[in-house]
Amino acid sequence: MPQITQLPFIIFSQVFWVAVVFGFIFFVIGRGMVPKIQGTVELRDRKIAEDLERAQAARAEADETEAAWRARMDAARAEAGRLSQEAKQKSAQATEKKVKAAADKINLKVESAQSKIRDALTSARAEIENVAAEATREMVQRLAGIQVDAQQATAAVKAEMNG
């Protein structure tokens, strides 16, 4: 077999060319392109790290802004509650004054009405006493035929009504 006898000559040439190709690949890709790729990757990693740091700083600033906003909102709510409470108290005081004034006015009207009722009652009693005294005089005169003095009749009616 002639191919086997040529094998030592061919192998050395093939090993030589494989070494040349791999050497070329090693130097071109390994020494030329890989550092550029590594530099790009490192640059990208630094950029990502910087972006993350800026994002963390922005987040911290946003948290501080939110905390300040919440504090302002809490203070505003407290102020609104205080103003609302003051308005309620002022309204209650104004209403209380109005109710007291109305109650005083009503009490005056009630007292006036009671006074009028007492006067009317006194007047009605006096008139009833006069009518009863007159009726008594007439009844005694008709039934007994005795003439009774008006003062005596009035005194007898008053004694009966009070007793």
C-alpha positions as a Python dict, from the first residue, in 0.01 Angstrom:
ca = {
    (1, 'M'): (0, 0, 0),
    (2, 'P'): (163, 304, -120),
    (3, 'Q'): (-51, 544, 91),
    (4, 'I'): (91, 403, 412),
    (5, 'T'): (446, 457, 296),
    (6, 'Q'): (369, 821, 222),
    (7, 'L'): (209, 870, 554),
    (8, 'P'): (517, 1001, 737),
    (9, 'F'): (574, 1268, 470),
    (10, 'I'): (210, 1375, 458),
    (11, 'I'): (163, 1380, 834),
    (12, 'F'): (448, 1623, 887),
    (13, 'S'): (314, 1855, 620),
    (14, 'Q'): (-40, 1833, 758),
    (15, 'V'): (79, 1887, 1115),
    (16, 'F'): (280, 2185, 990),
    (17, 'W'): (-22, 2340, 819),
    (18, 'V'): (-250, 2266, 1113),
    (19, 'A'): (5, 2435, 1341),
    (20, 'V'): (27, 2733, 1102),
    (21, 'V'): (-355, 2765, 1080),
    (22, 'F'): (-405, 2724, 1455),
    (23, 'G'): (-115, 2963, 1521),
    (24, 'F'): (-270, 3214, 1283),
    (25, 'I'): (-609, 3169, 1449),
    (26, 'F'): (-448, 3196, 1794),
    (27, 'F'): (-261, 3515, 1713),
    (28, 'V'): (-534, 3682, 1507),
    (29, 'I'): (-832, 3587, 1720),
    (30, 'G'): (-666, 3520, 2055),
    (31, 'R'): (-428, 3815, 2057),
    (32, 'G'): (-617, 4057, 1833),
    (33, 'M'): (-990, 4010, 1873),
    (34, 'V'): (-1030, 3863, 2220),
    (35, 'P'): (-877, 4166, 2400),
    (36, 'K'): (-1107, 4393, 2203),
    (37, 'I'): (-1407, 4176, 2296),
    (38, 'Q'): (-1292, 4166, 2659),
    (39, 'G'): (-1248, 4544, 2657),
    (40, 'T'): (-1599, 4586, 2515),
    (41, 'V'): (-1740, 4348, 2779),
    (42, 'E'): (-1554, 4531, 3057),
    (43, 'L'): (-1674, 4868, 2923),
    (44, 'R'): (-2028, 4731, 2913),
    (45, 'D'): (-1995, 4596, 3267),
    (46, 'R'): (-1867, 4934, 3389),
    (47, 'K'): (-2154, 5110, 3209),
    (48, 'I'): (-2408, 4872, 3368),
    (49, 'A'): (-2249, 4923, 3712),
    (50, 'E'): (-2260, 5301, 3668),
    (51, 'D'): (-2621, 5283, 3553),
    (52, 'L'): (-2707, 5070, 3857),
    (53, 'E'): (-2533, 5319, 4088),
    (54, 'R'): (-2723, 5608, 3930),
    (55, 'A'): (-3046, 5411, 3958),
    (56, 'Q'): (-2975, 5344, 4328),
    (57, 'A'): (-2902, 5714, 4383),
    (58, 'A'): (-3221, 5811, 4197),
    (59, 'R'): (-3417, 5559, 4402),
    (60, 'A'): (-3274, 5696, 4728),
    (61, 'E'): (-3359, 6050, 4616),
    (62, 'A'): (-3710, 5938, 4519),
    (63, 'D'): (-3750, 5773, 4860),
    (64, 'E'): (-3641, 6094, 5031),
    (65, 'T'): (-3878, 6297, 4814),
    (66, 'E'): (-4161, 6056, 4891),
    (67, 'A'): (-4087, 6074, 5265),
    (68, 'A'): (-4088, 6455, 5250),
    (69, 'W'): (-4412, 6449, 5050),
    (70, 'R'): (-4571, 6211, 5301),
    (71, 'A'): (-4460, 6435, 5587),
    (72, 'R'): (-4612, 6740, 5411),
    (73, 'M'): (-4933, 6546, 5344),
    (74, 'D'): (-4953, 6431, 5707),
    (75, 'A'): (-4898, 6790, 5824),
    (76, 'A'): (-5162, 6913, 5579),
    (77, 'R'): (-5407, 6647, 5699),
    (78, 'A'): (-5340, 6743, 6060),
    (79, 'E'): (-5390, 7112, 5977),
    (80, 'A'): (-5710, 7033, 5788),
    (81, 'G'): (-5835, 6830, 6085),
    (82, 'R'): (-5751, 7113, 6322),
    (83, 'L'): (-5925, 7370, 6100),
    (84, 'S'): (-6224, 7141, 6066),
    (85, 'Q'): (-6241, 7097, 6443),
    (86, 'E'): (-6217, 7474, 6495),
    (87, 'A'): (-6491, 7532, 6239),
    (88, 'K'): (-6709, 7273, 6413),
    (89, 'Q'): (-6651, 7440, 6749),
    (90, 'K'): (-6726, 7786, 6610),
    (91, 'S'): (-7038, 7653, 6441),
    (92, 'A'): (-7147, 7479, 6761),
    (93, 'Q'): (-7091, 7798, 6959),
    (94, 'A'): (-7284, 8006, 6705),
    (95, 'T'): (-7565, 7751, 6703),
    (96, 'E'): (-7565, 7742, 7082),
    (97, 'K'): (-7595, 8123, 7093),
    (98, 'K'): (-7880, 8116, 6842),
    (99, 'V'): (-8057, 7839, 7033),
    (100, 'K'): (-8012, 8026, 7362),
    (101, 'A'): (-8147, 8348, 7208),
    (102, 'A'): (-8443, 8159, 7064),
    (103, 'A'): (-8503, 7984, 7398),
    (104, 'D'): (-8490, 8319, 7581),
    (105, 'K'): (-8736, 8465, 7331),
    (106, 'I'): (-8966, 8165, 7371),
    (107, 'N'): (-8936, 8183, 7751),
    (108, 'L'): (-9038, 8550, 7740),
    (109, 'K'): (-9337, 8463, 7523),
    (110, 'V'): (-9430, 8174, 7755),
    (111, 'E'): (-9402, 8397, 8062),
    (112, 'S'): (-9611, 8664, 7890),
    (113, 'A'): (-9870, 8403, 7792),
    (114, 'Q'): (-9873, 8262, 8146),
    (115, 'S'): (-9921, 8611, 8284),
    (116, 'K'): (-10208, 8669, 8044),
    (117, 'I'): (-10358, 8333, 8143),
    (118, 'R'): (-10328, 8420, 8514),
    (119, 'D'): (-10489, 8759, 8449),
    (120, 'A'): (-10765, 8596, 8244),
    (121, 'L'): (-10814, 8332, 8516),
    (122, 'T'): (-10832, 8599, 8785),
    (123, 'S'): (-11069, 8803, 8574),
    (124, 'A'): (-11282, 8494, 8500),
    (125, 'R'): (-11294, 8404, 8870),
    (126, 'A'): (-11399, 8755, 8961),
    (127, 'E'): (-11664, 8750, 8693),
    (128, 'I'): (-11780, 8404, 8804),
    (129, 'E'): (-11797, 8530, 9163),
    (130, 'N'): (-11999, 8833, 9050),
    (131, 'V'): (-12232, 8619, 8840),
    (132, 'A'): (-12261, 8360, 9121),
    (133, 'A'): (-12329, 8637, 9378),
    (134, 'E'): (-12594, 8792, 9153),
    (135, 'A'): (-12746, 8450, 9084),
    (136, 'T'): (-12747, 8374, 9458),
    (137, 'R'): (-12921, 8702, 9538),
    (138, 'E'): (-13188, 8635, 9278),
    (139, 'M'): (-13239, 8272, 9390),
    (140, 'V'): (-13267, 8365, 9756),
    (141, 'Q'): (-13510, 8644, 9670),
    (142, 'R'): (-13726, 8417, 9451),
    (143, 'L'): (-13713, 8112, 9675),
    (144, 'A'): (-13712, 8265, 10018),
    (145, 'G'): (-13834, 8610, 9937),
    (146, 'I'): (-13549, 8761, 10140),
    (147, 'Q'): (-13356, 9058, 10006),
    (148, 'V'): (-12978, 8985, 10035),
    (149, 'D'): (-12721, 9263, 10019),
    (150, 'A'): (-12471, 9235, 9722),
    (151, 'Q'): (-12171, 9244, 9959),
    (152, 'Q'): (-12314, 8962, 10170),
    (153, 'A'): (-12381, 8751, 9861),
    (154, 'T'): (-12031, 8814, 9727),
    (155, 'A'): (-11873, 8721, 10065),
    (156, 'A'): (-12078, 8399, 10084),
    (157, 'V'): (-11978, 8298, 9725),
    (158, 'K'): (-11607, 8372, 9798),
    (159, 'A'): (-11623, 8167, 10117),
    (160, 'E'): (-11776, 7873, 9927),
    (161, 'M'): (-11530, 7893, 9639),
    (162, 'N'): (-11218, 7918, 9862),
    (163, 'G'): (-11333, 7665, 10116),
}
